[in-house]
Amino acid sequence: MTEVAREVALRTTVERSRFYALLFPAADEAALEAVLKRQRREHHKAVHHCWAWRAPGPDGALLERSKDDGEVGHPGRVLLEVLRRHDLAGGIVVSRIFGGVKLGVGGVARAFREAGEGAVEAWLKTG
């Protein structure tokens, strides 16, 4: 498993909704909570801050968490799959500011996946 060593932020727009993705290092749940608190403060107009986190625990067992934050389409689970697919230890949070167009369950899941994948791809490109 590769640890995320630095933060990478990415903004995407889908049907006027803005998605702010942040891939970040977080070795424990306290670090995760600190980043989530900062993201909520920075993107205070966002109604949903969906996230996923993976890290090895103190006993070596893999810890995984995710949260949909009331959004449809299980975007927390979708973001967790992004981390799993790339075998990353760290976190990813995507904040959505609604743009007035309903995306539907599948559209929401797709938009969160694309934002998460975009952040990971940007992180991979910058080495």
N, CA, C and O atoms as CSV, one atom per row, in Angstrom:
chain,resi,resn,atom,element,x,y,z
A,1,MET,N,N,0.843,-1.171,0.000
A,1,MET,CA,C,0.000,0.000,0.000
A,1,MET,C,C,0.895,1.242,0.000
A,1,MET,O,O,1.882,1.315,0.731
A,2,THR,N,N,0.532,2.201,-0.823
A,2,THR,CA,C,1.285,3.443,-0.944
A,2,THR,C,C,0.632,4.516,-0.085
A,2,THR,O,O,-0.577,4.737,-0.159
A,3,GLU,N,N,1.438,5.175,0.724
A,3,GLU,CA,C,0.907,6.261,1.558
A,3,GLU,C,C,0.874,7.561,0.784
A,3,GLU,O,O,1.830,7.909,0.091
A,4,VAL,N,N,-0.226,8.273,0.906
A,4,VAL,CA,C,-0.331,9.607,0.325
A,4,VAL,C,C,0.583,10.500,1.152
A,4,VAL,O,O,0.418,10.601,2.368
A,5,ALA,N,N,1.538,11.144,0.504
A,5,ALA,CA,C,2.547,11.915,1.229
A,5,ALA,C,C,2.252,13.417,1.293
A,5,ALA,O,O,2.798,14.123,2.141
A,6,ARG,N,N,1.390,13.903,0.398
A,6,ARG,CA,C,1.090,15.334,0.393
A,6,ARG,C,C,-0.319,15.545,-0.138
A,6,ARG,O,O,-0.881,14.681,-0.811
A,7,GLU,N,N,-0.873,16.693,0.171
A,7,GLU,CA,C,-2.226,17.021,-0.276
A,7,GLU,C,C,-2.247,17.434,-1.739
A,7,GLU,O,O,-1.316,18.061,-2.243
A,8,VAL,N,N,-3.325,17.067,-2.401
A,8,VAL,CA,C,-3.589,17.507,-3.761
A,8,VAL,C,C,-5.064,17.876,-3.831
A,8,VAL,O,O,-5.929,17.081,-3.465
A,9,ALA,N,N,-5.343,19.083,-4.303
A,9,ALA,CA,C,-6.720,19.554,-4.427
A,9,ALA,C,C,-7.092,19.668,-5.904
A,9,ALA,O,O,-6.246,19.948,-6.753
A,10,LEU,N,N,-8.360,19.449,-6.189
A,10,LEU,CA,C,-8.863,19.513,-7.552
A,10,LEU,C,C,-10.298,20.011,-7.513
A,10,LEU,O,O,-11.076,19.615,-6.645
A,11,ARG,N,N,-10.643,20.874,-8.447
A,11,ARG,CA,C,-12.026,21.354,-8.568
A,11,ARG,C,C,-12.579,20.918,-9.912
A,11,ARG,O,O,-11.924,21.082,-10.942
A,12,THR,N,N,-13.788,20.362,-9.905
A,12,THR,CA,C,-14.478,20.012,-11.138
A,12,THR,C,C,-15.895,20.569,-11.072
A,12,THR,O,O,-16.420,20.851,-9.995
A,13,THR,N,N,-16.496,20.719,-12.241
A,13,THR,CA,C,-17.875,21.187,-12.329
A,13,THR,C,C,-18.669,20.205,-13.173
A,13,THR,O,O,-18.238,19.806,-14.256
A,14,VAL,N,N,-19.840,19.818,-12.661
A,14,VAL,CA,C,-20.745,18.930,-13.382
A,14,VAL,C,C,-22.138,19.547,-13.277
A,14,VAL,O,O,-22.683,19.686,-12.182
A,15,GLU,N,N,-22.709,19.915,-14.425
A,15,GLU,CA,C,-24.057,20.495,-14.456
A,15,GLU,C,C,-24.205,21.631,-13.433
A,15,GLU,O,O,-25.188,21.681,-12.694
A,16,ARG,N,N,-23.250,22.518,-13.398
A,16,ARG,CA,C,-23.211,23.700,-12.529
A,16,ARG,C,C,-22.930,23.403,-11.052
A,16,ARG,O,O,-22.745,24.337,-10.272
A,17,SER,N,N,-22.892,22.143,-10.653
A,17,SER,CA,C,-22.480,21.810,-9.283
A,17,SER,C,C,-20.960,21.794,-9.252
A,17,SER,O,O,-20.318,21.269,-10.161
A,18,ARG,N,N,-20.398,22.365,-8.215
A,18,ARG,CA,C,-18.940,22.376,-8.065
A,18,ARG,C,C,-18.528,21.303,-7.058
A,18,ARG,O,O,-19.118,21.163,-5.987
A,19,PHE,N,N,-17.504,20.559,-7.437
A,19,PHE,CA,C,-16.974,19.485,-6.603
A,19,PHE,C,C,-15.526,19.819,-6.265
A,19,PHE,O,O,-14.693,19.989,-7.155
A,20,TYR,N,N,-15.235,19.910,-4.969
A,20,TYR,CA,C,-13.884,20.212,-4.499
A,20,TYR,C,C,-13.305,18.944,-3.869
A,20,TYR,O,O,-13.721,18.534,-2.786
A,21,ALA,N,N,-12.355,18.337,-4.548
A,21,ALA,CA,C,-11.743,17.097,-4.067
A,21,ALA,C,C,-10.402,17.401,-3.414
A,21,ALA,O,O,-9.637,18.239,-3.893
A,22,LEU,N,N,-10.133,16.714,-2.325
A,22,LEU,CA,C,-8.853,16.849,-1.635
A,22,LEU,C,C,-8.364,15.457,-1.259
A,22,LEU,O,O,-9.017,14.749,-0.492
A,23,LEU,N,N,-7.219,15.070,-1.799
A,23,LEU,CA,C,-6.536,13.834,-1.423
A,23,LEU,C,C,-5.486,14.238,-0.399
A,23,LEU,O,O,-4.742,15.192,-0.624
A,24,PHE,N,N,-5.414,13.529,0.719
A,24,PHE,CA,C,-4.541,13.987,1.799
A,24,PHE,C,C,-3.964,12.820,2.609
A,24,PHE,O,O,-4.552,11.740,2.670
A,25,PRO,N,N,-2.793,13.061,3.236
A,25,PRO,CA,C,-2.240,12.049,4.141
A,25,PRO,C,C,-2.987,12.098,5.477
A,25,PRO,O,O,-3.328,13.176,5.963
A,26,ALA,N,N,-3.235,10.945,6.056
A,26,ALA,CA,C,-3.881,10.866,7.372
A,26,ALA,C,C,-3.564,9.501,7.963
A,26,ALA,O,O,-4.184,8.499,7.605
A,27,ALA,N,N,-2.612,9.470,8.854
A,27,ALA,CA,C,-2.168,8.204,9.437
A,27,ALA,C,C,-3.144,7.678,10.489
A,27,ALA,O,O,-3.149,6.483,10.788
A,28,ASP,N,N,-3.970,8.566,11.054
A,28,ASP,CA,C,-4.917,8.130,12.078
A,28,ASP,C,C,-6.205,8.942,11.988
A,28,ASP,O,O,-6.301,9.887,11.206
A,29,GLU,N,N,-7.184,8.567,12.788
A,29,GLU,CA,C,-8.488,9.217,12.713
A,29,GLU,C,C,-8.456,10.660,13.204
A,29,GLU,O,O,-9.280,11.468,12.776
A,30,ALA,N,N,-7.532,10.999,14.085
A,30,ALA,CA,C,-7.405,12.387,14.533
A,30,ALA,C,C,-6.959,13.279,13.375
A,30,ALA,O,O,-7.468,14.388,13.214
A,31,ALA,N,N,-6.016,12.802,12.575
A,31,ALA,CA,C,-5.567,13.560,11.397
A,31,ALA,C,C,-6.695,13.683,10.386
A,31,ALA,O,O,-6.872,14.735,9.773
A,32,LEU,N,N,-7.456,12.613,10.212
A,32,LEU,CA,C,-8.615,12.626,9.317
A,32,LEU,C,C,-9.606,13.702,9.760
A,32,LEU,O,O,-10.036,14.518,8.945
A,33,GLU,N,N,-9.966,13.709,11.018
A,33,GLU,CA,C,-10.931,14.679,11.545
A,33,GLU,C,C,-10.443,16.119,11.382
A,33,GLU,O,O,-11.236,17.014,11.092
A,34,ALA,N,N,-9.158,16.339,11.563
A,34,ALA,CA,C,-8.609,17.690,11.407
A,34,ALA,C,C,-8.770,18.192,9.972
A,34,ALA,O,O,-9.139,19.345,9.752
A,35,VAL,N,N,-8.494,17.327,9.004
A,35,VAL,CA,C,-8.629,17.717,7.596
A,35,VAL,C,C,-10.094,17.929,7.247
A,35,VAL,O,O,-10.426,18.882,6.542
A,36,LEU,N,N,-10.981,17.056,7.729
A,36,LEU,CA,C,-12.407,17.208,7.438
A,36,LEU,C,C,-12.947,18.516,8.017
A,36,LEU,O,O,-13.750,19.197,7.380
A,37,LYS,N,N,-12.514,18.854,9.199
A,37,LYS,CA,C,-12.946,20.113,9.837
A,37,LYS,C,C,-12.485,21.303,8.996
A,37,LYS,O,O,-13.243,22.249,8.783
A,38,ARG,N,N,-11.250,21.251,8.522
A,38,ARG,CA,C,-10.717,22.336,7.685
A,38,ARG,C,C,-11.472,22.438,6.363
A,38,ARG,O,O,-11.777,23.537,5.899
A,39,GLN,N,N,-11.772,21.283,5.759
A,39,GLN,CA,C,-12.495,21.256,4.482
A,39,GLN,C,C,-13.908,21.839,4.657
A,39,GLN,O,O,-14.382,22.595,3.809
A,40,ARG,N,N,-14.564,21.485,5.747
A,40,ARG,CA,C,-15.913,22.023,5.995
A,40,ARG,C,C,-15.868,23.541,6.173
A,40,ARG,O,O,-16.760,24.255,5.715
A,41,ARG,N,N,-14.836,24.017,6.833
A,41,ARG,CA,C,-14.682,25.461,7.050
A,41,ARG,C,C,-14.361,26.171,5.732
A,41,ARG,O,O,-14.926,27.223,5.433
A,42,GLU,N,N,-13.457,25.591,4.952
A,42,GLU,CA,C,-13.033,26.205,3.694
A,42,GLU,C,C,-14.161,26.224,2.661
A,42,GLU,O,O,-14.299,27.187,1.906
A,43,HIS,N,N,-14.956,25.174,2.629
A,43,HIS,CA,C,-16.055,25.068,1.664
A,43,HIS,C,C,-17.381,25.067,2.425
A,43,HIS,O,O,-18.180,24.138,2.305
A,44,HIS,N,N,-17.597,26.119,3.207
A,44,HIS,CA,C,-18.757,26.203,4.087
A,44,HIS,C,C,-20.086,26.278,3.341
A,44,HIS,O,O,-21.133,26.006,3.929
A,45,LYS,N,N,-20.066,26.639,2.064
A,45,LYS,CA,C,-21.305,26.675,1.278
A,45,LYS,C,C,-21.728,25.283,0.799
A,45,LYS,O,O,-22.857,25.097,0.346
A,46,ALA,N,N,-20.832,24.322,0.900
A,46,ALA,CA,C,-21.147,22.954,0.478
A,46,ALA,C,C,-22.074,22.302,1.496
A,46,ALA,O,O,-21.869,22.425,2.704
A,47,VAL,N,N,-23.085,21.615,1.004
A,47,VAL,CA,C,-24.021,20.907,1.876
A,47,VAL,C,C,-23.461,19.531,2.237
A,47,VAL,O,O,-23.675,19.039,3.345
A,48,HIS,N,N,-22.750,18.921,1.305
A,48,HIS,CA,C,-22.237,17.567,1.513
A,48,HIS,C,C,-20.713,17.543,1.424
A,48,HIS,O,O,-20.115,18.093,0.500
A,49,HIS,N,N,-20.110,16.894,2.405
A,49,HIS,CA,C,-18.655,16.663,2.429
A,49,HIS,C,C,-18.479,15.147,2.582
A,49,HIS,O,O,-18.419,14.635,3.699
A,50,CYS,N,N,-18.397,14.448,1.472
A,50,CYS,CA,C,-18.298,12.993,1.485
A,50,CYS,C,C,-16.829,12.586,1.497
A,50,CYS,O,O,-16.001,13.227,0.850
A,51,TRP,N,N,-16.504,11.526,2.229
A,51,TRP,CA,C,-15.093,11.175,2.371
A,51,TRP,C,C,-14.885,9.672,2.524
A,51,TRP,O,O,-15.810,8.901,2.780
A,52,ALA,N,N,-13.620,9.301,2.354
A,52,ALA,CA,C,-13.172,7.925,2.589
A,52,ALA,C,C,-11.746,7.996,3.136
A,52,ALA,O,O,-11.002,8.939,2.864
A,53,TRP,N,N,-11.389,6.982,3.906
A,53,TRP,CA,C,-10.067,6.950,4.542
A,53,TRP,C,C,-9.620,5.495,4.694
A,53,TRP,O,O,-10.421,4.615,5.010
A,54,ARG,N,N,-8.337,5.262,4.465
A,54,ARG,CA,C,-7.708,3.952,4.657
A,54,ARG,C,C,-6.353,4.156,5.315
A,54,ARG,O,O,-5.612,5.074,4.965
A,55,ALA,N,N,-6.035,3.289,6.273
A,55,ALA,CA,C,-4.716,3.345,6.910
A,55,ALA,C,C,-4.481,2.052,7.687
A,55,ALA,O,O,-5.426,1.417,8.155
A,56,PRO,N,N,-3.218,1.673,7.816
A,56,PRO,CA,C,-2.925,0.519,8.671
A,56,PRO,C,C,-3.111,0.919,10.134
A,56,PRO,O,O,-2.681,1.994,10.551
A,57,GLY,N,N,-3.752,0.045,10.904
A,57,GLY,CA,C,-3.966,0.309,12.330
A,57,GLY,C,C,-2.739,-0.029,13.147
A,57,GLY,O,O,-1.753,-0.533,12.607
A,58,PRO,N,N,-2.784,0.240,14.437
A,58,PRO,CA,C,-1.646,-0.042,15.309
A,58,PRO,C,C,-1.252,-1.517,15.331
A,58,PRO,O,O,-0.086,-1.855,15.537
A,59,ASP,N,N,-2.238,-2.390,15.115
A,59,ASP,CA,C,-1.954,-3.825,15.121
A,59,ASP,C,C,-1.655,-4.361,13.720
A,59,ASP,O,O,-1.495,-5.566,13.529
A,60,GLY,N,N,-1.581,-3.451,12.743
A,60,GLY,CA,C,-1.278,-3.848,11.379
A,60,GLY,C,C,-2.504,-4.141,10.524
A,60,GLY,O,O,-2.396,-4.270,9.305
A,61,ALA,N,N,-3.671,-4.248,11.157
A,61,ALA,CA,C,-4.905,-4.490,10.405
A,61,ALA,C,C,-5.296,-3.229,9.642
A,61,ALA,O,O,-5.088,-2.113,10.119
A,62,LEU,N,N,-5.851,-3.413,8.480
A,62,LEU,CA,C,-6.257,-2.283,7.649
A,62,LEU,C,C,-7.549,-1.674,8.188
A,62,LEU,O,O,-8.539,-2.372,8.403
A,63,LEU,N,N,-7.519,-0.358,8.403
A,63,LEU,CA,C,-8.698,0.381,8.840
A,63,LEU,C,C,-9.268,1.127,7.638
A,63,LEU,O,O,-8.528,1.764,6.889
A,64,GLU,N,N,-10.561,1.046,7.459
A,64,GLU,CA,C,-11.223,1.755,6.362
A,64,GLU,C,C,-12.505,2.388,6.900
A,64,GLU,O,O,-13.257,1.760,7.646
A,65,ARG,N,N,-12.742,3.638,6.509
A,65,ARG,CA,C,-13.942,4.359,6.906
A,65,ARG,C,C,-14.423,5.171,5.708
A,65,ARG,O,O,-13.636,5.549,4.841
A,66,SER,N,N,-15.728,5.431,5.674
A,66,SER,CA,C,-16.272,6.319,4.653
A,66,SER,C,C,-17.573,6.916,5.174
A,66,SER,O,O,-18.207,6.372,6.078
A,67,LYS,N,N,-17.960,8.053,4.581
A,67,LYS,CA,C,-19.208,8.697,4.979
A,67,LYS,C,C,-19.820,9.387,3.772
A,67,LYS,O,O,-19.137,10.081,3.018
A,68,ASP,N,N,-21.134,9.183,3.603
A,68,ASP,CA,C,-21.876,9.781,2.494
A,68,ASP,C,C,-22.392,11.180,2.834
A,68,ASP,O,O,-22.748,11.938,1.932
A,69,ASP,N,N,-22.438,11.526,4.098
A,69,ASP,CA,C,-22.870,12.844,4.576
A,69,ASP,C,C,-24.245,13.235,4.023
A,69,ASP,O,O,-24.478,14.398,3.693
A,70,GLY,N,N,-25.148,12.264,3.924
A,70,GLY,CA,C,-26.508,12.538,3.486
A,70,GLY,C,C,-26.700,12.621,1.982
A,70,GLY,O,O,-27.819,12.833,1.516
A,71,GLU,N,N,-25.641,12.461,1.221
A,71,GLU,CA,C,-25.725,12.527,-0.242
A,71,GLU,C,C,-26.229,11.189,-0.786
A,71,GLU,O,O,-25.969,10.137,-0.201
A,72,VAL,N,N,-26.949,11.237,-1.903
A,72,VAL,CA,C,-27.451,10.007,-2.541
A,72,VAL,C,C,-26.338,9.337,-3.342
A,72,VAL,O,O,-25.331,9.970,-3.661
A,73,GLY,N,N,-26.517,8.070,-3.662
A,73,GLY,CA,C,-25.568,7.371,-4.529
A,73,GLY,C,C,-24.357,6.797,-3.829
A,73,GLY,O,O,-23.443,6.313,-4.497
A,74,HIS,N,N,-24.316,6.832,-2.511
A,74,HIS,CA,C,-23.211,6.277,-1.720
A,74,HIS,C,C,-21.836,6.790,-2.152
A,74,HIS,O,O,-20.939,5.989,-2.418
A,75,PRO,N,N,-21.657,8.106,-2.225
A,75,PRO,CA,C,-20.359,8.622,-2.690
A,75,PRO,C,C,-19.197,8.301,-1.753
A,75,PRO,O,O,-18.060,8.200,-2.215
A,76,GLY,N,N,-19.444,8.137,-0.454
A,76,GLY,CA,C,-18.365,7.750,0.447
A,76,GLY,C,C,-17.803,6.397,0.068
A,76,GLY,O,O,-16.589,6.196,0.048
A,77,ARG,N,N,-18.694,5.476,-0.231
A,77,ARG,CA,C,-18.284,4.141,-0.665
A,77,ARG,C,C,-17.554,4.207,-2.008
A,77,ARG,O,O,-16.574,3.495,-2.230
A,78,VAL,N,N,-18.044,5.068,-2.898
A,78,VAL,CA,C,-17.401,5.251,-4.209
A,78,VAL,C,C,-15.978,5.765,-4.022
A,78,VAL,O,O,-15.055,5.295,-4.687
A,79,LEU,N,N,-15.795,6.730,-3.118
A,79,LEU,CA,C,-14.458,7.281,-2.863
A,79,LEU,C,C,-13.550,6.232,-2.214
A,79,LEU,O,O,-12.353,6.194,-2.497
A,80,LEU,N,N,-14.104,5.391,-1.357
A,80,LEU,CA,C,-13.316,4.307,-0.757
A,80,LEU,C,C,-12.829,3.353,-1.842
A,80,LEU,O,O,-11.698,2.869,-1.781
A,81,GLU,N,N,-13.664,3.083,-2.821
A,81,GLU,CA,C,-13.257,2.225,-3.935
A,81,GLU,C,C,-12.116,2.862,-4.737
A,81,GLU,O,O,-11.244,2.151,-5.237
A,82,VAL,N,N,-12.114,4.181,-4.863
A,82,VAL,CA,C,-11.014,4.873,-5.550
A,82,VAL,C,C,-9.710,4.616,-4.797
A,82,VAL,O,O,-8.697,4.279,-5.410
A,83,LEU,N,N,-9.729,4.773,-3.473
A,83,LEU,CA,C,-8.521,4.523,-2.674
A,83,LEU,C,C,-8.082,3.068,-2.775
A,83,LEU,O,O,-6.890,2.783,-2.885
A,84,ARG,N,N,-9.041,2.150,-2.738
A,84,ARG,CA,C,-8.711,0.720,-2.851
A,84,ARG,C,C,-8.102,0.397,-4.211
A,84,ARG,O,O,-7.102,-0.317,-4.296
A,85,ARG,N,N,-8.709,0.925,-5.277
A,85,ARG,CA,C,-8.248,0.628,-6.634
A,85,ARG,C,C,-6.794,1.049,-6.830
A,85,ARG,O,O,-6.036,0.383,-7.536
A,86,HIS,N,N,-6.413,2.153,-6.204
A,86,HIS,CA,C,-5.038,2.644,-6.317
A,86,HIS,C,C,-4.163,2.166,-5.156
A,86,HIS,O,O,-2.984,2.514,-5.082
A,87,ASP,N,N,-4.738,1.369,-4.251
A,87,ASP,CA,C,-4.046,0.834,-3.082
A,87,ASP,C,C,-3.335,1.935,-2.303
A,87,ASP,O,O,-2.136,1.856,-2.034
A,88,LEU,N,N,-4.112,2.978,-1.943
A,88,LEU,CA,C,-3.565,4.134,-1.232
A,88,LEU,C,C,-3.973,4.128,0.237
A,88,LEU,O,O,-5.086,3.738,0.591
A,89,ALA,N,N,-3.044,4.569,1.079
A,89,ALA,CA,C,-3.328,4.836,2.486
A,89,ALA,C,C,-3.390,6.349,2.628
A,89,ALA,O,O,-2.437,7.057,2.302
A,90,GLY,N,N,-4.512,6.828,3.112
A,90,GLY,CA,C,-4.736,8.266,3.259
A,90,GLY,C,C,-6.220,8.525,3.132
A,90,GLY,O,O,-7.034,7.609,3.252
A,91,GLY,N,N,-6.562,9.759,2.892
A,91,GLY,CA,C,-7.969,10.113,2.807
A,91,GLY,C,C,-8.289,10.919,1.579
A,91,GLY,O,O,-7.412,11.494,0.933
A,92,ILE,N,N,-9.563,10.946,1.273
A,92,ILE,CA,C,-10.054,11.777,0.184
A,92,ILE,C,C,-11.415,12.315,0.619
A,92,ILE,O,O,-12.270,11.572,1.099
A,93,VAL,N,N,-11.592,13.606,0.443
A,93,VAL,CA,C,-12.878,14.239,0.750
A,93,VAL,C,C,-13.293,15.039,-0.473
A,93,VAL,O,O,-12.476,15.711,-1.104
A,94,VAL,N,N,-14.578,14.955,-0.796
A,94,VAL,CA,C,-15.128,15.727,-1.907
A,94,VAL,C,C,-16.315,16.508,-1.371
A,94,VAL,O,O,-17.268,15.932,-0.846
A,95,SER,N,N,-16.247,17.822,-1.508
A,95,SER,CA,C,-17.314,18.714,-1.073
A,95,SER,C,C,-18.085,19.175,-2.302
A,95,SER,O,O,-17.494,19.566,-3.308
A,96,ARG,N,N,-19.407,19.126,-2.211
A,96,ARG,CA,C,-20.253,19.495,-3.352
A,96,ARG,C,C,-21.065,20.737,-3.027
A,96,ARG,O,O,-21.762,20.795,-2.014
A,97,ILE,N,N,-20.964,21.729,-3.905
A,97,ILE,CA,C,-21.829,22.905,-3.825
A,97,ILE,C,C,-22.852,22.752,-4.946
A,97,ILE,O,O,-22.506,22.808,-6.126
A,98,PHE,N,N,-24.102,22.561,-4.570
A,98,PHE,CA,C,-25.182,22.274,-5.511
A,98,PHE,C,C,-25.368,23.432,-6.484
A,98,PHE,O,O,-25.404,24.596,-6.087
A,99,GLY,N,N,-25.483,23.093,-7.755
A,99,GLY,CA,C,-25.600,24.108,-8.793
A,99,GLY,C,C,-26.992,24.285,-9.365
A,99,GLY,O,O,-27.176,25.021,-10.334
A,100,GLY,N,N,-27.987,23.610,-8.770
A,100,GLY,CA,C,-29.351,23.801,-9.222
A,100,GLY,C,C,-29.875,22.745,-10.162
A,100,GLY,O,O,-31.061,22.755,-10.491
A,101,VAL,N,N,-29.023,21.823,-10.612
A,101,VAL,CA,C,-29.447,20.752,-11.517
A,101,VAL,C,C,-29.288,19.422,-10.791
A,101,VAL,O,O,-28.192,19.079,-10.349
A,102,LYS,N,N,-30.378,18.676,-10.668
A,102,LYS,CA,C,-30.313,17.364,-10.022
A,102,LYS,C,C,-29.608,16.390,-10.956
A,102,LYS,O,O,-29.932,16.302,-12.140
A,103,LEU,N,N,-28.636,15.656,-10.406
A,103,LEU,CA,C,-27.835,14.729,-11.201
A,103,LEU,C,C,-28.381,13.308,-11.184
A,103,LEU,O,O,-27.986,12.488,-12.013
A,104,GLY,N,N,-29.269,13.007,-10.268
A,104,GLY,CA,C,-29.745,11.632,-10.112
A,104,GLY,C,C,-28.724,10.806,-9.350
A,104,GLY,O,O,-27.570,11.208,-9.200
A,105,VAL,N,N,-29.155,9.660,-8.876
A,105,VAL,CA,C,-28.289,8.802,-8.052
A,105,VAL,C,C,-27.019,8.406,-8.804
A,105,VAL,O,O,-25.915,8.541,-8.276
A,106,GLY,N,N,-27.173,7.922,-10.024
A,106,GLY,CA,C,-26.007,7.499,-10.810
A,106,GLY,C,C,-25.106,8.663,-11.169
A,106,GLY,O,O,-23.882,8.530,-11.147
A,107,GLY,N,N,-25.696,9.803,-11.498
A,107,GLY,CA,C,-24.908,10.984,-11.851
A,107,GLY,C,C,-24.103,11.507,-10.680
A,107,GLY,O,O,-22.962,11.940,-10.846
A,108,VAL,N,N,-24.698,11.469,-9.489
A,108,VAL,CA,C,-23.981,11.913,-8.283
A,108,VAL,C,C,-22.794,10.994,-8.016
A,108,VAL,O,O,-21.682,11.466,-7.778
A,109,ALA,N,N,-23.024,9.688,-8.055
A,109,ALA,CA,C,-21.937,8.724,-7.818
A,109,ALA,C,C,-20.822,8.910,-8.839
A,109,ALA,O,O,-19.642,8.884,-8.489
A,110,ARG,N,N,-21.198,9.099,-10.102
A,110,ARG,CA,C,-20.212,9.298,-11.166
A,110,ARG,C,C,-19.409,10.576,-10.937
A,110,ARG,O,O,-18.190,10.578,-11.108
A,111,ALA,N,N,-20.075,11.656,-10.556
A,111,ALA,CA,C,-19.395,12.933,-10.348
A,111,ALA,C,C,-18.404,12.851,-9.181
A,111,ALA,O,O,-17.297,13.382,-9.272
A,112,PHE,N,N,-18.795,12.193,-8.092
A,112,PHE,CA,C,-17.879,12.038,-6.959
A,112,PHE,C,C,-16.698,11.155,-7.342
A,112,PHE,O,O,-15.562,11.438,-6.962
A,113,ARG,N,N,-16.962,10.077,-8.097
A,113,ARG,CA,C,-15.875,9.188,-8.536
A,113,ARG,C,C,-14.884,9.957,-9.411
A,113,ARG,O,O,-13.672,9.853,-9.224
A,114,GLU,N,N,-15.402,10.722,-10.361
A,114,GLU,CA,C,-14.526,11.483,-11.259
A,114,GLU,C,C,-13.704,12.516,-10.499
A,114,GLU,O,O,-12.530,12.719,-10.809
A,115,ALA,N,N,-14.298,13.165,-9.517
A,115,ALA,CA,C,-13.547,14.140,-8.715
A,115,ALA,C,C,-12.444,13.437,-7.926
A,115,ALA,O,O,-11.307,13.906,-7.884
A,116,GLY,N,N,-12.786,12.311,-7.302
A,116,GLY,CA,C,-11.790,11.554,-6.542
A,116,GLY,C,C,-10.674,11.022,-7.415
A,116,GLY,O,O,-9.497,11.140,-7.074
A,117,GLU,N,N,-11.048,10.432,-8.549
A,117,GLU,CA,C,-10.037,9.916,-9.484
A,117,GLU,C,C,-9.158,11.046,-10.009
A,117,GLU,O,O,-7.951,10.868,-10.172
A,118,GLY,N,N,-9.749,12.196,-10.270
A,118,GLY,CA,C,-8.977,13.340,-10.753
A,118,GLY,C,C,-7.917,13.773,-9.755
A,118,GLY,O,O,-6.788,14.085,-10.135
A,119,ALA,N,N,-8.281,13.791,-8.469
A,119,ALA,CA,C,-7.310,14.159,-7.429
A,119,ALA,C,C,-6.185,13.137,-7.353
A,119,ALA,O,O,-5.018,13.505,-7.216
A,120,VAL,N,N,-6.530,11.853,-7.440
A,120,VAL,CA,C,-5.505,10.801,-7.401
A,120,VAL,C,C,-4.592,10.910,-8.614
A,120,VAL,O,O,-3.373,10.809,-8.482
A,121,GLU,N,N,-5.167,11.113,-9.791
A,121,GLU,CA,C,-4.355,11.240,-11.005
A,121,GLU,C,C,-3.418,12.442,-10.921
A,121,GLU,O,O,-2.262,12.355,-11.336
A,122,ALA,N,N,-3.900,13.555,-10.393
A,122,ALA,CA,C,-3.053,14.744,-10.215
A,122,ALA,C,C,-1.919,14.435,-9.254
A,122,ALA,O,O,-0.791,14.877,-9.473
A,123,TRP,N,N,-2.198,13.681,-8.188
A,123,TRP,CA,C,-1.173,13.308,-7.210
A,123,TRP,C,C,-0.132,12.393,-7.866
A,123,TRP,O,O,1.068,12.555,-7.645
A,124,LEU,N,N,-0.595,11.440,-8.666
A,124,LEU,CA,C,0.329,10.529,-9.338
A,124,LEU,C,C,1.226,11.261,-10.334
A,124,LEU,O,O,2.408,10.938,-10.456
A,125,LYS,N,N,0.675,12.242,-11.046
A,125,LYS,CA,C,1.451,12.993,-12.025
A,125,LYS,C,C,2.536,13.846,-11.400
A,125,LYS,O,O,3.592,14.056,-11.997
A,126,THR,N,N,2.276,14.340,-10.192
A,126,THR,CA,C,3.262,15.223,-9.557
A,126,THR,C,C,4.302,14.453,-8.773
A,126,THR,O,O,5.176,15.045,-8.140
A,127,GLY,N,N,4.210,13.140,-8.813
A,127,GLY,CA,C,5.216,12.259,-8.229
A,127,GLY,C,C,5.358,12.412,-6.789
A,127,GLY,O,O,6.174,11.727,-6.172
